[in-house]
């Protein structure tokens, strides 16, 4: 039987929530389950945030950037190591990305490099319109310092927290940073709505704008009246019902993934094998079991292990390929020393689903050890 990288994990609570939606005939895009899901996430995150349920994390980022005023020709400074959906909305708006490297101590955006470039850009009168750091593999970026930098230079901050619902940094929950944060509920995330996302903001005006734009920007009128263009971006009420059931087990899902990660880290401890760090004060979801393989010390490499696992019907994947290395963004500005390039060259994500059994994880470990010790 195939062992998947990260598949949906239902709790049993979802069916009752969906049944309620069907019983009340709220099967259209909006309804009480969507309202309740937004309220449940806001309550979990705390801090007086407003949540807007949307069709995807990319939709949330698109709306956040548009509300932030990003437009044609504007620069958006963004983590280079991210999923494509975390950068494409920049293109939708005709903006220009400038990519940034990772801090090796956290695998999140290097705030020292970012600070130096902001100072330089300020002197040269070319500050970006927005900064978009990524909470990579479920670990929160340095929210406090990023917010200080954004305020200092008058730049909007939109945090890509797609992979980090359930994580924290200090006393702060991931997903509460900046002018807005975006969450993803895709099928492979910590919790899922089958497909969906959310915009989280401390600005009520931003939440109101997001709801307006996400429902085709219809003005108040008995007929269809539009003074600007919008999108069909709202989360389905049925999908939100699934999310309500998933929220009941969010902390359990995070705990299980952290347990899976800890077992990998203990079992695969070998010279040349390094796992994603977790700096003091940060609490990662450990969305995926991310590690690096040094060929010089192990006698094998990331790709050999991935292919060996694939031959055993075990899904593993390389770490994200940095966006500045993608053909689409060839020649785009990039700042850093290539930490993310090295992670891509040697990095691997092992199966980490919260529904993976101990026996299945043992099988993964067995095959990886065979490559490392062979």
C-alpha positions as CSV (number, residue, x, y, z in Angstrom):
1,X,0.0,0.0,0.0
2,X,1.3,3.4,-0.9
3,X,2.6,5.7,1.9
4,X,1.7,9.3,1.0
5,X,3.6,12.4,1.9
6,X,0.7,14.1,3.6
7,X,-2.9,13.2,3.0
8,X,-6.2,14.4,4.4
9,X,-7.0,13.1,7.9
10,X,-10.6,13.2,8.8
11,X,-11.6,13.1,12.5
12,X,-15.2,11.9,12.3
13,X,-16.5,15.4,13.4
14,X,-16.8,16.6,9.8
15,X,-19.7,14.5,8.7
16,X,-22.0,15.9,11.4
17,X,-21.1,19.5,10.4
18,X,-21.7,18.8,6.7
19,X,-25.0,17.1,7.5
20,X,-26.1,20.2,9.4
21,X,-25.3,22.3,6.3
22,X,-27.3,19.9,4.1
23,X,-30.2,19.7,6.5
24,X,-30.5,23.5,6.5
25,X,-30.0,23.7,2.7
26,X,-27.0,26.0,3.0
27,X,-25.1,24.3,0.2
28,X,-24.4,27.6,-1.7
29,X,-21.2,29.5,-1.2
30,X,-22.2,31.3,1.9
31,X,-23.9,30.1,5.1
32,X,-23.7,29.7,8.9
33,X,-21.0,27.0,8.7
34,X,-18.7,29.5,6.9
35,X,-19.4,32.2,9.5
36,X,-18.8,29.7,12.3
37,X,-15.5,28.5,10.7
38,X,-14.2,32.0,10.4
39,X,-15.1,32.6,14.0
40,X,-13.5,29.4,15.2
41,X,-10.2,30.2,13.5
42,X,-10.3,33.8,14.8
43,X,-10.9,32.5,18.3
44,X,-8.0,30.0,18.0
45,X,-5.6,32.7,16.8
46,X,-6.7,35.3,19.3
47,X,-5.5,38.9,19.3
48,X,-8.6,40.5,17.8
49,X,-8.1,39.2,14.2
50,X,-10.7,39.0,11.5
51,X,-10.9,36.0,9.2
52,X,-12.3,35.7,5.7
53,X,-12.7,32.2,4.3
54,X,-11.6,31.9,0.7
55,X,-11.3,29.3,-2.1
56,X,-7.5,29.0,-1.6
57,X,-4.4,30.4,0.0
58,X,-3.4,31.9,-3.3
59,X,-6.7,33.7,-3.5
60,X,-6.1,35.1,0.0
61,X,-2.6,36.3,-1.0
62,X,-4.0,37.9,-4.2
63,X,-6.6,39.8,-2.2
64,X,-4.2,40.8,0.5
65,X,-1.7,42.2,-2.0
66,X,-4.4,44.1,-3.9
67,X,-5.8,45.6,-0.7
68,X,-2.2,46.5,0.2
69,X,-2.1,48.6,-2.9
70,X,0.2,46.5,-5.0
71,X,-0.1,47.2,-8.7
72,X,1.6,47.3,-12.0
73,X,5.4,47.6,-11.7
74,X,5.5,47.7,-7.9
75,X,8.1,45.6,-6.2
76,X,7.1,42.8,-3.8
77,X,9.9,41.4,-1.7
78,X,9.3,37.7,-1.0
79,X,11.0,34.5,0.3
80,X,12.5,32.7,-2.6
81,X,11.9,29.2,-1.2
82,X,8.2,29.0,-1.4
83,X,5.4,27.2,-3.2
84,X,4.4,28.6,-6.6
85,X,1.0,29.6,-5.2
86,X,2.8,31.9,-2.8
87,X,4.3,34.0,-5.6
88,X,1.9,33.8,-8.6
89,X,-0.5,36.5,-7.2
90,X,2.4,39.0,-7.5
91,X,2.2,38.2,-11.3
92,X,-1.6,38.5,-11.3
93,X,-1.2,42.1,-10.2
94,X,1.6,43.0,-12.7
95,X,4.0,43.5,-9.8
96,X,7.7,42.5,-9.8
97,X,9.2,40.1,-7.3
98,X,12.5,40.5,-5.5
99,X,13.6,37.3,-3.9
100,X,15.3,36.8,-0.5
101,X,17.3,33.9,1.0
102,X,16.7,32.0,4.3
103,X,18.3,32.2,7.7
104,X,20.1,28.9,8.2
105,X,19.1,28.9,11.9
106,X,15.4,28.9,11.2
107,X,14.8,28.2,7.5
108,X,12.7,31.4,7.4
109,X,13.5,34.6,5.6
110,X,16.8,36.1,6.6
111,X,15.8,39.3,8.4
112,X,19.4,40.6,8.5
113,X,19.6,40.5,4.7
114,X,16.1,42.0,4.5
115,X,17.0,44.9,6.9
116,X,20.2,45.7,4.9
117,X,18.3,45.8,1.6
118,X,15.5,47.9,3.1
119,X,18.0,50.5,4.3
120,X,19.7,50.6,0.9
121,X,16.4,50.8,-0.9
122,X,15.2,53.7,1.3
123,X,18.3,55.7,0.5
124,X,17.7,55.0,-3.2
125,X,14.0,55.8,-3.0
126,X,12.9,52.4,-4.3
127,X,11.2,50.7,-1.3
128,X,8.9,47.8,-2.1
129,X,5.1,48.1,-1.8
130,X,4.9,44.9,0.3
131,X,7.0,42.2,2.0
132,X,5.8,38.5,1.9
133,X,7.8,36.2,4.1
134,X,7.0,32.5,4.1
135,X,6.5,30.3,7.2
136,X,8.4,27.5,5.7
137,X,7.3,23.9,6.5
138,X,5.2,25.1,9.4
139,X,7.7,27.3,11.2
140,X,6.8,30.9,11.9
141,X,9.0,33.7,10.5
142,X,10.3,36.3,13.0
143,X,7.0,38.3,13.3
144,X,8.2,40.9,15.8
145,X,11.3,41.9,13.8
146,X,9.5,41.8,10.5
147,X,6.7,44.1,11.9
148,X,9.3,46.5,13.2
149,X,11.0,46.7,9.8
150,X,7.8,47.1,7.9
151,X,6.7,50.0,10.3
152,X,10.1,51.6,10.1
153,X,10.0,51.8,6.3
154,X,6.3,52.2,5.8
155,X,6.0,48.9,3.9
156,X,3.0,46.6,4.0
157,X,3.7,43.1,5.5
158,X,1.7,40.1,4.3
159,X,2.8,36.8,6.0
160,X,2.4,33.5,4.1
161,X,1.3,31.2,6.9
162,X,-0.1,28.6,4.6
163,X,1.8,25.8,6.3
164,X,1.9,27.0,9.8
165,X,-1.6,27.1,11.4
166,X,-1.0,25.7,14.9
167,X,2.6,27.0,15.1
168,X,3.7,29.8,17.3
169,X,6.7,32.1,18.0
170,X,6.9,33.3,21.6
171,X,3.4,34.0,22.8
172,X,2.1,34.7,19.3
173,X,0.3,32.3,17.0
174,X,1.5,31.9,13.4
175,X,-1.1,33.6,11.2
176,X,-1.4,36.7,13.3
177,X,1.4,38.7,11.8
178,X,1.7,41.8,9.7
179,X,-1.2,43.7,8.0
180,X,-2.5,40.3,6.9
181,X,-1.6,36.6,6.9
182,X,-2.8,33.9,4.7
183,X,-3.7,30.3,5.6
184,X,-4.2,27.3,3.4
185,X,-6.6,24.4,3.9
186,X,-5.5,22.3,0.9
187,X,-5.7,18.6,1.2
188,X,-2.1,18.1,2.3
189,X,-2.1,20.7,5.0
190,X,-2.4,20.2,8.8
191,X,-6.2,20.5,8.6
192,X,-8.2,20.7,5.3
193,X,-11.4,21.9,3.9
194,X,-10.7,19.7,0.8
195,X,-9.6,23.0,-0.8
196,X,-9.6,26.5,0.6
197,X,-7.8,29.2,2.4
198,X,-8.2,32.2,4.6
199,X,-7.2,35.8,4.9
200,X,-6.4,36.9,8.5
201,X,-6.1,40.5,9.4
202,X,-6.2,42.9,12.3
203,X,-7.7,45.6,10.1
204,X,-11.5,45.4,9.9
205,X,-11.4,47.5,6.8
206,X,-9.2,44.9,5.1
207,X,-11.6,42.1,6.1
208,X,-14.5,44.1,4.7
209,X,-12.7,44.8,1.5
210,X,-11.7,41.1,1.1
211,X,-15.3,40.0,1.5
212,X,-16.5,42.5,-1.0
213,X,-13.8,41.7,-3.6
214,X,-14.2,37.9,-3.1
215,X,-17.9,38.1,-3.9
216,X,-17.5,39.7,-7.4
217,X,-17.3,43.2,-5.9
218,X,-21.1,43.6,-6.0
219,X,-22.2,47.0,-4.7
220,X,-25.4,47.4,-2.5
221,X,-28.2,47.4,-5.0
222,X,-31.2,45.2,-6.0
223,X,-29.6,44.7,-9.3
224,X,-25.9,43.8,-10.1
225,X,-24.0,47.0,-9.7
226,X,-20.2,47.1,-9.9
227,X,-17.8,50.1,-9.3
228,X,-14.7,47.8,-9.4
229,X,-13.9,44.3,-10.5
230,X,-13.8,41.4,-8.1
231,X,-13.5,37.6,-8.0
232,X,-15.4,34.5,-7.2
233,X,-13.1,33.7,-4.2
234,X,-15.4,32.8,-1.3
235,X,-15.0,29.5,0.5
236,X,-18.0,27.1,0.0
237,X,-20.2,26.6,3.0
238,X,-19.9,22.9,2.7
239,X,-16.1,23.1,2.7
240,X,-16.3,25.3,5.7
241,X,-18.3,22.7,7.5
242,X,-15.5,20.3,6.9
243,X,-13.1,22.9,8.4
244,X,-15.3,23.3,11.5
245,X,-14.9,19.6,12.2
246,X,-11.1,19.8,11.5
247,X,-10.6,22.7,13.9
248,X,-11.7,20.4,16.7
249,X,-8.6,18.3,16.3
250,X,-6.1,20.9,15.1
251,X,-3.8,20.7,18.1
252,X,-4.0,16.9,18.1
253,X,-2.9,16.9,14.4
254,X,0.0,19.2,15.2
255,X,1.1,17.0,18.1
256,X,1.0,13.9,16.0
257,X,3.2,15.5,13.3
258,X,5.7,16.7,15.8
259,X,5.8,13.2,17.2
260,X,6.5,11.8,13.7
261,X,9.2,14.4,13.2
262,X,10.9,13.5,16.5
263,X,10.9,9.9,15.6
264,X,12.6,10.5,12.3
265,X,15.2,12.8,14.0
266,X,16.1,10.2,16.5
267,X,16.1,7.2,14.2
268,X,18.0,8.8,11.3
269,X,20.7,10.5,13.4
270,X,23.8,10.0,11.3
271,X,26.7,12.1,10.3
272,X,25.6,14.1,7.3
273,X,21.9,14.0,8.1
274,X,20.5,17.3,9.4
275,X,16.9,18.2,10.2
276,X,15.1,21.5,9.9
277,X,16.0,23.5,13.0
278,X,13.6,24.9,15.5
279,X,15.1,27.9,17.3
280,X,14.3,28.6,20.9
281,X,11.0,30.2,21.4
282,X,9.5,28.8,18.2
283,X,7.0,26.0,18.0
284,X,6.7,24.5,14.5
285,X,3.8,22.4,13.2
286,X,6.5,20.2,11.6
287,X,4.1,20.0,8.6
288,X,6.6,17.9,6.7
289,X,9.7,16.0,8.0
290,X,12.3,18.1,6.2
291,X,15.9,17.1,6.3
292,X,19.1,17.4,4.3
293,X,21.5,14.7,3.2
294,X,25.3,15.5,2.7
295,X,26.6,13.1,0.0
296,X,30.2,13.5,1.2
297,X,29.4,12.2,4.6
298,X,26.6,9.7,3.9
299,X,27.8,8.2,0.6
300,X,24.3,8.8,-0.9
301,X,22.2,11.8,-1.8
302,X,18.7,13.2,-1.6
303,X,17.6,12.0,-5.1
304,X,18.9,8.4,-4.6
305,X,16.9,8.1,-1.4
306,X,13.8,9.6,-2.9
307,X,13.9,7.2,-5.9
308,X,14.6,4.2,-3.6
309,X,11.5,5.2,-1.5
310,X,9.5,5.7,-4.7
311,X,10.4,2.2,-5.7
312,X,8.8,1.0,-2.5
313,X,5.6,3.0,-3.1
314,X,6.7,5.7,-0.5
315,X,6.1,9.3,-1.5
316,X,8.9,11.7,-0.7
317,X,9.7,15.0,-2.3
318,X,12.6,17.5,-2.6
319,X,12.3,20.7,-0.7
320,X,10.8,23.6,-2.7
321,X,13.0,24.8,-5.6
322,X,13.7,28.4,-4.9
323,X,11.8,30.8,-7.1
324,X,14.8,32.7,-8.3
325,X,16.1,29.4,-9.8
326,X,12.8,28.8,-11.8
327,X,12.7,29.5,-15.5
328,X,9.8,31.8,-15.0
329,X,11.8,34.2,-12.8
330,X,15.2,33.9,-14.6
331,X,17.1,37.1,-14.0
332,X,14.9,38.3,-11.1
333,X,16.8,40.1,-8.3
334,X,17.9,37.8,-5.5
335,X,19.6,38.6,-2.2
336,X,21.4,36.1,0.0
337,X,24.3,33.6,0.1
338,X,22.4,30.6,-1.4
339,X,21.2,28.9,1.8
340,X,18.0,28.1,0.0
341,X,19.9,26.7,-3.0
342,X,21.8,24.4,-0.8
343,X,18.6,23.2,0.9
344,X,17.0,22.5,-2.4
345,X,20.1,20.6,-3.6
346,X,20.3,18.3,-0.6
347,X,16.8,18.6,1.0
348,X,14.1,15.9,1.3
349,X,10.6,15.8,2.8
350,X,9.6,12.5,4.2
351,X,6.0,11.2,4.7
352,X,4.6,13.1,7.7
353,X,0.8,12.7,7.6
354,X,-0.9,12.7,11.0
355,X,-2.7,9.5,9.9
356,X,0.5,7.6,9.1
357,X,0.8,4.6,11.4
358,X,3.8,3.8,13.5
359,X,4.4,0.7,11.3
360,X,4.3,2.8,8.1
361,X,6.8,5.3,9.5
362,X,8.9,2.3,10.6
363,X,8.9,1.1,7.0
364,X,10.1,4.6,5.8
365,X,12.9,4.6,8.4
366,X,14.0,1.1,7.5
367,X,14.4,2.0,3.8
368,X,16.2,5.3,4.5
369,X,18.6,3.6,6.9
370,X,19.3,1.0,4.3
371,X,20.5,3.8,2.0
372,X,22.4,5.6,4.7
373,X,24.1,2.5,6.2
374,X,24.5,0.5,3.0
